[in-house]
Amino acid sequence: MLPDLATIAPQGCGPIRSGAAAIPAPLRQQIVESVRAAGAIARVDLAKQLDVSPATITSLVPELIGNGLLAEDLAPVRQGQRGRPPTALRLVPQAAYVVGLKLAEFRHTAVLMDFAGGTVAEAAWDRANPQRDIGQLATEARQLVDRLLTQAGIPCSLVLRAGVGLPGFIDHRTGTVHWSPLLPDGEVALAARLSTALGVPTTIDNDANLLTLAELWFGHGRAHSDFVVVTIEQGIGMGLALGHGLYRGENAFGMELGHTKVQLDGALCRCGQRGCLEAYISDYALVREASTALDLSVREAQPAQIILDALHDQAKAGNEAARSIFRRAGRYMALGLANVYNLFDPSLIILSGGRMRYDYLYADEVLAEMATQIIQTNRPPPRFEINAWGETGWSRGAAVLALTEATATLCIPEVLA
Ligand SMILES: [Zn+2]
């Protein structure tokens, strides 16, 4: 087990960096991000952490306090401490707000987040139809944000940015969706459309990247420089954290674990190619097999979720056909995880997503099979964490995307002046 986060950082959110790992940002932004990660920190400790002189911190902090980003109050008294208690810097939560949305085929989720990283409000939106055009998607996003603001009693004008995640091949730099199961067309300028609909600059990203950000900021990844998140939802996703930051690849299309090939001329994947990992273990792959194994012809119109739950119940009840479907999926999962481990040698692999409640994907047999397929050395065995975030992990990660960008903007000297 990993150490309890509460013992590492009693408050705060964001990556916990070792002394030598500098934040790749201007100093004012480094100050804000370090205070956010610590929750509350004395000036002298902040100077040590950022490897700058206390005088440098003292020269910059009044500007940040004057602009309402930082506040200073009495720090908790340490045991055995004498003399005047030190003051501690903390972020002012109300300095800014951002929204984070996860758009999905059947259920969108959203959070309103304050400047300190606290969740102010949450909302969800159920949809029966998995695909919609870009106009519908933008309208749904707008209505979801309106619900959040109404719930929190916060005016639209206080929201600085939005971050939005969705499944598919997403270029977060250009804001373009090259392909997503949510949209009938490819090459869609979704970020621009959402920026107009939401009235704030909006950044989009692949949803697995957002869950990785959530792990970096709030979860098991906080204290890890390099780790992998594998997500199992309708499809199979992956995120890679390197040096306490997200790695996306040269063109932002990296980490498509679900579309790595595990079988030559294998099963047809929804990406149009054959033999992808996703074509063997994702929802639609299991539903395809379940329909035959369970004679579900009369219930074909049912959502995948209901069919999968029925399949899982049957497997638990001893139905051999159902069990063999999950066993096979588990073996493919082991193959995928072994490939990840052999490629990246990460300190931690976090398995996450709504399908983690189907324990066949991380059963002891799966991890044991994976262990036989990794390069055999005398290193310690792979370290796994299972994280069933529930649905808010995704949208909190989306909000982190927006909050990081809002922080960078607010810390520009010309903005602060
Ligand atoms: Zn594929």
Residues whose N, C-alpha, C, O or C-beta is under 5 A from the ligand:
A	BS01	ZN	G258 H259 C269 C271 Q273 C276
